[in-house]
Amino acid sequence: MGEGYKMKHAPTIISELEAYIRQEGMTSAQFAASSEIHPRTLNNLILGHRPIAVQQLDRITKGMGLPDGYYYDLYIENYIIDRSPDWRRVGPLIIRCAELHKLDAIQRVVQHVMDKLMYSPMLFDTAEELFSQGYRAAALLLYETVAEGEKFQHSERLALCQYRLFTLRLGDDQEENYQAAIRFEPFVERLDLVDQLDALKELINTYRSLQRWNKVNELAHKMGYTAQILYNLKDQNKPILSDPDKKLARPLFFYIAYSNLLKGNVCDEQGDYEQALSYKHAYANLDWVKEKGEDIDYWKDKFREWSEANICITKLLSGDLSVIESYTAYINENKEELTIGLLYILRAANKHQFNVDKVLQKLEVPSEYGMDTSIKSGYSRKLFMDRQAHLMYELAYYHLSKERYDNGFKFLLNSLQSSVIIRNEKHMLDCVKLYEKHRTFAHPDTQDRYQKLLLRGEE
């Protein structure tokens, strides 16, 4: 009964309801029973003695045989815009709109209520709730609204909004990631010290995927310094958490050791191999860590494992080929390291004219499997995609230098395509330079695909 019923141009939800009851030949008591609303409550709603709550609206809508959220736009007109907004209606409505993916309705609500800054804390708390439940698009709208409303404030809430917006905006597009990073960075120090650590880690990993090594180095020093301050306070049994419910994503010592790992990575990229080894030995030596437990032991073992592998990388990059067998064995056993491992092996081979044909025969070039396992092991998607593009480039360089043009151009165009997808313009230029150097050996089909990638970013 009532399937597909709708009445055009009805000015209010109540007039829609009354028209429905008349059309169906029902009494209000019968409709109350079918929609599981108390008869007295329904009568008070119809008489206008009390406003409709969102839960009651959902029952009325269901009782009329209409889709969930059918009357939300009219509800916003009747009970949010046409009268003084009440958070007892606004909050539940935003939650339900998020659940039903009605982002336009959320936008209308928040634009109206943010005329009053008093709603900013409630909107922020609702955004946090939606963020924790995975309603990312709805949460982003609320964070943007709160951030805009408080842009002239120097509040921690504004900094937290900017932190959430930063994480929500990260994706495959490296140019957009860079813009998100530079927008967020000025707010990092406004976060409390605990939030700063996880925010710095995310910000550093973004700059790392962008190959912005000076930024990685600067922020890694800041993260290590902040973590060391907190660790010293904890060692003195002084409270470090302003909010007892707040937890770090990793044990506190992790951030000190990870700072050294990142600084070692920067030294590799800048060719300072002696200093790189110093940092890599530092995060293997974790005897100073006083905490105990399964999680602590897991991360201590991880850092020792990473140190051993990364020392091999530094030696390879410096021209020491003696470690290649042990390093190849390591990445063969740890498939999540395949992309990173092959990248550094190829980079060393191209720099020092090593022949690594035997290594390439042993190790299969990673595909989607490589991305899945790498991400599950802690590499961010954006970092993996950047490294994948660079690996394809190094493979292209290696094969082209040995006049293996079929393989060389195959990897080069794959690298160019990946760089176009993630909008890494610097790497796209590197690909173009390498292609132009060997252009005369390119097959017509290769030339055609190359031109299509440059013009449209697609095959």
FIGUMI-839251 format. One record per residue (C-alpha): x, y, z; residue in three letters. Coordinates in steps of 0.1 Angstrom, whole numbers, plus 5000, padded with zeros to 4 digits. Layout:
! residues N
[pt [X,Y,Z],ALA]
...
! end
This chain:
! residues 459
[pt [5000,5000,5000],MET]
[pt [5013,5034,4991],GLY]
[pt [5041,5021,4968],GLU]
[pt [5057,5050,4949],GLY]
[pt [5033,5076,4964],TYR]
[pt [5044,5112,4961],LYS]
[pt [5026,5145,4961],MET]
[pt [5043,5173,4941],LYS]
[pt [5046,5208,4954],HIS]
[pt [5036,5199,4990],ALA]
[pt [5051,5227,5012],PRO]
[pt [5057,5206,5043],THR]
[pt [5063,5170,5055],ILE]
[pt [5031,5172,5076],ILE]
[pt [5009,5182,5046],SER]
[pt [5024,5153,5027],GLU]
[pt [5016,5129,5055],LEU]
[pt [4981,5142,5059],GLU]
[pt [4974,5139,5022],ALA]
[pt [4988,5104,5022],TYR]
[pt [4966,5093,5051],ILE]
[pt [4935,5107,5033],ARG]
[pt [4944,5092,5000],GLN]
[pt [4949,5057,5015],GLU]
[pt [4916,5060,5035],GLY]
[pt [4934,5054,5068],MET]
[pt [4931,5069,5103],THR]
[pt [4961,5085,5119],SER]
[pt [4959,5057,5145],ALA]
[pt [4962,5031,5117],GLN]
[pt [4992,5049,5102],PHE]
[pt [5008,5052,5136],ALA]
[pt [5005,5014,5141],ALA]
[pt [5019,5006,5106],SER]
[pt [5048,5030,5110],SER]
[pt [5056,5020,5147],GLU]
[pt [5050,5055,5161],ILE]
[pt [5030,5060,5192],HIS]
[pt [4995,5074,5183],PRO]
[pt [4999,5103,5207],ARG]
[pt [5033,5112,5194],THR]
[pt [5020,5111,5158],LEU]
[pt [4991,5133,5168],ASN]
[pt [5014,5159,5184],ASN]
[pt [5036,5159,5153],LEU]
[pt [5006,5165,5130],ILE]
[pt [4993,5193,5152],LEU]
[pt [5027,5209,5153],GLY]
[pt [5031,5206,5190],HIS]
[pt [5066,5192,5186],ARG]
[pt [5091,5190,5157],PRO]
[pt [5097,5158,5139],ILE]
[pt [5129,5139,5150],ALA]
[pt [5150,5123,5123],VAL]
[pt [5142,5088,5136],GLN]
[pt [5105,5096,5135],GLN]
[pt [5109,5109,5100],LEU]
[pt [5125,5077,5089],ASP]
[pt [5095,5057,5103],ARG]
[pt [5070,5080,5086],ILE]
[pt [5089,5077,5053],THR]
[pt [5090,5039,5056],LYS]
[pt [5053,5038,5065],GLY]
[pt [5044,5058,5033],MET]
[pt [5064,5032,5013],GLY]
[pt [5090,5057,5002],LEU]
[pt [5128,5053,5000],PRO]
[pt [5151,5061,5029],ASP]
[pt [5159,5098,5031],GLY]
[pt [5131,5107,5006],TYR]
[pt [5120,5137,5026],TYR]
[pt [5154,5149,5039],TYR]
[pt [5156,5179,5016],ASP]
[pt [5121,5190,5027],LEU]
[pt [5131,5183,5063],TYR]
[pt [5161,5206,5059],ILE]
[pt [5137,5233,5047],GLU]
[pt [5110,5227,5074],ASN]
[pt [5132,5221,5105],TYR]
[pt [5167,5234,5098],ILE]
[pt [5163,5265,5076],ILE]
[pt [5128,5277,5085],ASP]
[pt [5134,5276,5122],ARG]
[pt [5163,5280,5147],SER]
[pt [5185,5249,5141],PRO]
[pt [5186,5225,5171],ASP]
[pt [5216,5201,5173],TRP]
[pt [5192,5173,5185],ARG]
[pt [5179,5174,5149],ARG]
[pt [5210,5185,5131],VAL]
[pt [5234,5159,5144],GLY]
[pt [5213,5128,5137],PRO]
[pt [5204,5142,5103],LEU]
[pt [5240,5146,5093],ILE]
[pt [5248,5110,5105],ILE]
[pt [5218,5096,5085],ARG]
[pt [5228,5116,5054],CYS]
[pt [5263,5102,5056],ALA]
[pt [5249,5066,5059],GLU]
[pt [5228,5072,5028],LEU]
[pt [5256,5091,5010],HIS]
[pt [5235,5122,5007],LYS]
[pt [5264,5146,5005],LEU]
[pt [5244,5175,4990],ASP]
[pt [5220,5174,5019],ALA]
[pt [5250,5175,5044],ILE]
[pt [5264,5205,5025],GLN]
[pt [5231,5224,5028],ARG]
[pt [5229,5217,5065],VAL]
[pt [5264,5227,5075],VAL]
[pt [5263,5258,5054],GLN]
[pt [5233,5269,5073],HIS]
[pt [5244,5260,5109],VAL]
[pt [5279,5273,5105],MET]
[pt [5266,5308,5105],ASP]
[pt [5269,5303,5143],LYS]
[pt [5304,5293,5155],LEU]
[pt [5288,5276,5185],MET]
[pt [5281,5246,5163],TYR]
[pt [5318,5242,5153],SER]
[pt [5327,5218,5182],PRO]
[pt [5297,5196,5175],MET]
[pt [5304,5195,5138],LEU]
[pt [5340,5186,5145],PHE]
[pt [5330,5157,5169],ASP]
[pt [5305,5145,5142],THR]
[pt [5333,5146,5116],ALA]
[pt [5355,5125,5139],GLU]
[pt [5327,5100,5144],GLU]
[pt [5321,5097,5106],LEU]
[pt [5359,5095,5100],PHE]
[pt [5363,5066,5124],SER]
[pt [5333,5048,5108],GLN]
[pt [5348,5051,5073],GLY]
[pt [5324,5078,5059],TYR]
[pt [5353,5097,5045],ARG]
[pt [5335,5119,5019],ALA]
[pt [5310,5131,5045],ALA]
[pt [5337,5136,5071],ALA]
[pt [5357,5157,5046],LEU]
[pt [5328,5180,5041],LEU]
[pt [5325,5187,5078],LEU]
[pt [5362,5191,5083],TYR]
[pt [5363,5216,5055],GLU]
[pt [5334,5235,5070],THR]
[pt [5349,5237,5105],VAL]
[pt [5383,5247,5091],ALA]
[pt [5368,5275,5071],GLU]
[pt [5348,5287,5101],GLY]
[pt [5378,5287,5123],GLU]
[pt [5405,5298,5098],LYS]
[pt [5413,5329,5119],PHE]
[pt [5415,5309,5151],GLN]
[pt [5447,5293,5163],HIS]
[pt [5429,5264,5179],SER]
[pt [5440,5228,5181],GLU]
[pt [5407,5218,5166],ARG]
[pt [5416,5237,5135],LEU]
[pt [5449,5219,5133],ALA]
[pt [5432,5186,5137],LEU]
[pt [5407,5195,5109],CYS]
[pt [5436,5203,5087],GLN]
[pt [5453,5170,5096],TYR]
[pt [5422,5150,5088],ARG]
[pt [5417,5169,5055],LEU]
[pt [5453,5162,5046],PHE]
[pt [5449,5124,5050],THR]
[pt [5415,5124,5032],LEU]
[pt [5429,5143,5002],ARG]
[pt [5458,5120,4996],LEU]
[pt [5455,5098,4966],GLY]
[pt [5474,5086,4934],ASP]
[pt [5478,5121,4920],ASP]
[pt [5513,5133,4931],GLN]
[pt [5506,5169,4923],GLU]
[pt [5475,5169,4944],GLU]
[pt [5494,5151,4972],ASN]
[pt [5520,5178,4971],TYR]
[pt [5494,5206,4974],GLN]
[pt [5478,5188,5003],ALA]
[pt [5511,5185,5021],ALA]
[pt [5521,5221,5018],ILE]
[pt [5486,5232,5029],ARG]
[pt [5488,5211,5060],PHE]
[pt [5524,5215,5070],GLU]
[pt [5520,5249,5087],PRO]
[pt [5495,5234,5111],PHE]
[pt [5516,5204,5123],VAL]
[pt [5531,5223,5153],GLU]
[pt [5497,5234,5165],ARG]
[pt [5488,5197,5172],LEU]
[pt [5496,5183,5206],ASP]
[pt [5529,5164,5208],LEU]
[pt [5513,5130,5205],VAL]
[pt [5493,5139,5174],ASP]
[pt [5523,5156,5159],GLN]
[pt [5542,5123,5157],LEU]
[pt [5517,5105,5135],ASP]
[pt [5510,5136,5115],ALA]
[pt [5547,5141,5109],LEU]
[pt [5551,5104,5099],LYS]
[pt [5523,5108,5073],GLU]
[pt [5536,5141,5060],LEU]
[pt [5572,5127,5057],ILE]
[pt [5560,5097,5038],ASN]
[pt [5541,5120,5014],THR]
[pt [5573,5141,5008],TYR]
[pt [5593,5108,5005],ARG]
[pt [5570,5096,4977],SER]
[pt [5575,5130,4960],LEU]
[pt [5613,5127,4963],GLN]
[pt [5615,5160,4983],ARG]
[pt [5645,5149,5003],TRP]
[pt [5653,5182,5020],ASN]
[pt [5617,5182,5034],LYS]
[pt [5620,5145,5044],VAL]
[pt [5652,5153,5062],ASN]
[pt [5639,5184,5080],GLU]
[pt [5607,5167,5092],LEU]
[pt [5624,5135,5101],ALA]
[pt [5647,5155,5125],HIS]
[pt [5616,5172,5139],LYS]
[pt [5598,5139,5145],MET]
[pt [5628,5123,5161],GLY]
[pt [5634,5153,5184],TYR]
[pt [5597,5154,5195],THR]
[pt [5596,5116,5201],ALA]
[pt [5628,5118,5222],GLN]
[pt [5613,5146,5243],ILE]
[pt [5582,5124,5249],LEU]
[pt [5603,5093,5256],TYR]
[pt [5623,5112,5282],ASN]
[pt [5591,5124,5299],LEU]
[pt [5577,5089,5299],LYS]
[pt [5610,5076,5313],ASP]
[pt [5606,5101,5342],GLN]
[pt [5571,5088,5348],ASN]
[pt [5557,5122,5337],LYS]
[pt [5523,5122,5318],PRO]
[pt [5527,5127,5280],ILE]
[pt [5491,5123,5270],LEU]
[pt [5467,5153,5274],SER]
[pt [5439,5129,5265],ASP]
[pt [5441,5095,5282],PRO]
[pt [5420,5079,5254],ASP]
[pt [5445,5091,5227],LYS]
[pt [5469,5065,5214],LYS]
[pt [5499,5066,5191],LEU]
[pt [5497,5044,5160],ALA]
[pt [5530,5028,5169],ARG]
[pt [5551,5024,5201],PRO]
[pt [5568,5056,5211],LEU]
[pt [5603,5043,5204],PHE]
[pt [5592,5036,5168],PHE]
[pt [5593,5073,5159],TYR]
[pt [5628,5077,5172],ILE]
[pt [5641,5047,5152],ALA]
[pt [5620,5056,5122],TYR]
[pt [5635,5091,5122],SER]
[pt [5670,5075,5118],ASN]
[pt [5657,5052,5091],LEU]
[pt [5644,5082,5071],LEU]
[pt [5676,5102,5076],LYS]
[pt [5695,5072,5063],GLY]
[pt [5673,5071,5033],ASN]
[pt [5679,5108,5026],VAL]
[pt [5717,5102,5029],CYS]
[pt [5715,5074,5003],ASP]
[pt [5696,5097,4979],GLU]
[pt [5721,5125,4984],GLN]
[pt [5751,5102,4980],GLY]
[pt [5764,5105,5016],ASP]
[pt [5769,5068,5021],TYR]
[pt [5791,5070,5052],GLU]
[pt [5765,5090,5071],GLN]
[pt [5738,5067,5058],ALA]
[pt [5755,5037,5074],LEU]
[pt [5758,5056,5107],SER]
[pt [5720,5061,5108],TYR]
[pt [5713,5025,5097],LYS]
[pt [5735,5011,5125],HIS]
[pt [5717,5035,5149],ALA]
[pt [5682,5021,5144],TYR]
[pt [5695,4985,5146],ALA]
[pt [5708,4992,5181],ASN]
[pt [5677,4994,5203],LEU]
[pt [5691,4983,5236],ASP]
[pt [5680,5016,5251],TRP]
[pt [5643,5007,5247],VAL]
[pt [5629,4998,5281],LYS]
[pt [5594,4988,5272],GLU]
[pt [5585,4951,5270],LYS]
[pt [5558,4932,5251],GLY]
[pt [5549,4915,5219],GLU]
[pt [5543,4947,5200],ASP]
[pt [5576,4961,5211],ILE]
[pt [5595,4930,5202],ASP]
[pt [5578,4929,5168],TYR]
[pt [5590,4965,5159],TRP]
[pt [5625,4960,5173],LYS]
[pt [5629,4929,5151],ASP]
[pt [5616,4948,5121],LYS]
[pt [5641,4976,5126],PHE]
[pt [5670,4952,5129],ARG]
[pt [5658,4934,5097],GLU]
[pt [5654,4968,5079],TRP]
[pt [5688,4979,5091],SER]
[pt [5705,4948,5077],GLU]
[pt [5687,4951,5043],ALA]
[pt [5692,4989,5041],ASN]
[pt [5729,4986,5048],ILE]
[pt [5731,4963,5018],CYS]
[pt [5714,4991,4998],ILE]
[pt [5739,5017,5009],THR]
[pt [5768,4994,5000],LYS]
[pt [5754,4987,4966],LEU]
[pt [5748,5023,4959],LEU]
[pt [5784,5031,4969],SER]
[pt [5797,5005,4944],GLY]
[pt [5802,4975,4967],ASP]
[pt [5789,4945,4947],LEU]
[pt [5799,4919,4974],SER]
[pt [5765,4922,4991],VAL]
[pt [5743,4916,4961],ILE]
[pt [5738,4878,4967],GLU]
[pt [5727,4882,5003],SER]
[pt [5705,4912,4994],TYR]
[pt [5689,4893,4965],THR]
[pt [5682,4863,4989],ALA]
[pt [5666,4888,5013],TYR]
[pt [5642,4903,4989],ILE]
[pt [5634,4869,4974],ASN]
[pt [5622,4858,5008],GLU]
[pt [5604,4891,5015],ASN]
[pt [5582,4897,4985],LYS]
[pt [5569,4929,4999],GLU]
[pt [5604,4943,4995],GLU]
[pt [5606,4933,4958],LEU]
[pt [5599,4966,4942],THR]
[pt [5621,4986,4965],ILE]
[pt [5649,4960,4964],GLY]
[pt [5649,4957,4926],LEU]
[pt [5648,4995,4923],LEU]
[pt [5680,4999,4943],TYR]
[pt [5698,4970,4926],ILE]
[pt [5690,4985,4892],LEU]
[pt [5700,5020,4903],ARG]
[pt [5733,5007,4916],ALA]
[pt [5738,4987,4884],ALA]
[pt [5731,5017,4862],ASN]
[pt [5754,5039,4882],LYS]
[pt [5783,5016,4884],HIS]
[pt [5778,4995,4852],GLN]
[pt [5771,4963,4871],PHE]
[pt [5757,4933,4852],ASN]
[pt [5727,4921,4871],VAL]
[pt [5712,4898,4845],ASP]
[pt [5714,4868,4869],LYS]
[pt [5695,4888,4896],VAL]
[pt [5668,4897,4871],LEU]
[pt [5664,4860,4862],GLN]
[pt [5660,4851,4898],LYS]
[pt [5635,4879,4907],LEU]
[pt [5603,4884,4889],GLU]
[pt [5594,4921,4882],VAL]
[pt [5565,4929,4906],PRO]
[pt [5530,4935,4893],SER]
[pt [5497,4941,4912],GLU]
[pt [5508,4913,4936],TYR]
[pt [5538,4934,4945],GLY]
[pt [5515,4964,4953],MET]
[pt [5491,4944,4974],ASP]
[pt [5519,4928,4996],THR]
[pt [5539,4960,4999],SER]
[pt [5509,4980,5011],ILE]
[pt [5499,4953,5036],LYS]
[pt [5535,4955,5049],SER]
[pt [5534,4992,5056],GLY]
[pt [5544,5009,5024],TYR]
[pt [5518,5035,5015],SER]
[pt [5501,5032,4981],ARG]
[pt [5515,5065,4969],LYS]
[pt [5550,5055,4979],LEU]
[pt [5547,5022,4962],PHE]
[pt [5533,5037,4929],MET]
[pt [5561,5062,4928],ASP]
[pt [5587,5035,4934],ARG]
[pt [5571,5012,4908],GLN]
[pt [5574,5040,4882],ALA]
[pt [5610,5045,4891],HIS]
[pt [5618,5008,4889],LEU]
[pt [5603,5007,4854],MET]
[pt [5626,5036,4845],TYR]
[pt [5657,5019,4859],GLU]
[pt [5649,4987,4841],LEU]
[pt [5644,5006,4808],ALA]
[pt [5677,5024,4813],TYR]
[pt [5695,4991,4821],TYR]
[pt [5681,4973,4790],HIS]
[pt [5685,5002,4766],LEU]
[pt [5722,5007,4777],SER]
[pt [5727,4970,4767],LYS]
[pt [5709,4976,4733],GLU]
[pt [5679,4954,4743],ARG]
[pt [5655,4977,4727],TYR]
[pt [5623,4957,4729],ASP]
[pt [5625,4952,4767],ASN]
[pt [5640,4987,4772],GLY]
[pt [5611,5005,4754],PHE]
[pt [5585,4983,4770],LYS]
[pt [5597,4993,4805],PHE]
[pt [5602,5029,4795],LEU]
[pt [5566,5033,4783],LEU]
[pt [5553,5015,4813],ASN]
[pt [5572,5040,4835],SER]
[pt [5559,5069,4815],LEU]
[pt [5524,5057,4817],GLN]
[pt [5527,5053,4855],SER]
[pt [5542,5088,4858],SER]
[pt [5513,5102,4838],VAL]
[pt [5488,5085,4861],ILE]
[pt [5503,5098,4893],ILE]
[pt [5512,5132,4876],ARG]
[pt [5549,5131,4885],ASN]
[pt [5561,5156,4861],GLU]
[pt [5598,5154,4869],LYS]
[pt [5598,5117,4863],HIS]
[pt [5578,5121,4831],MET]
[pt [5606,5145,4819],LEU]
[pt [5632,5119,4828],ASP]
[pt [5613,5093,4807],CYS]
[pt [5611,5117,4777],VAL]
[pt [5648,5124,4779],LYS]
[pt [5657,5087,4779],LEU]
[pt [5633,5080,4751],TYR]
[pt [5647,5108,4729],GLU]
[pt [5682,5095,4735],LYS]
[pt [5672,5061,4719],HIS]
[pt [5644,5073,4696],ARG]
[pt [5661,5060,4664],THR]
[pt [5658,5024,4677],PHE]
[pt [5621,5026,4685],ALA]
[pt [5596,5005,4665],HIS]
[pt [5568,5024,4648],PRO]
[pt [5543,5008,4673],ASP]
[pt [5564,5020,4701],THR]
[pt [5565,5056,4687],GLN]
[pt [5528,5056,4683],ASP]
[pt [5522,5045,4719],ARG]
[pt [5547,5071,4731],TYR]
[pt [5529,5099,4713],GLN]
[pt [5495,5088,4727],LYS]
[pt [5509,5087,4762],LEU]
[pt [5523,5122,4759],LEU]
[pt [5492,5137,4743],LEU]
[pt [5464,5120,4763],ARG]
[pt [5481,5100,4791],GLY]
[pt [5465,5068,4778],GLU]
[pt [5471,5041,4753],GLU]
! end
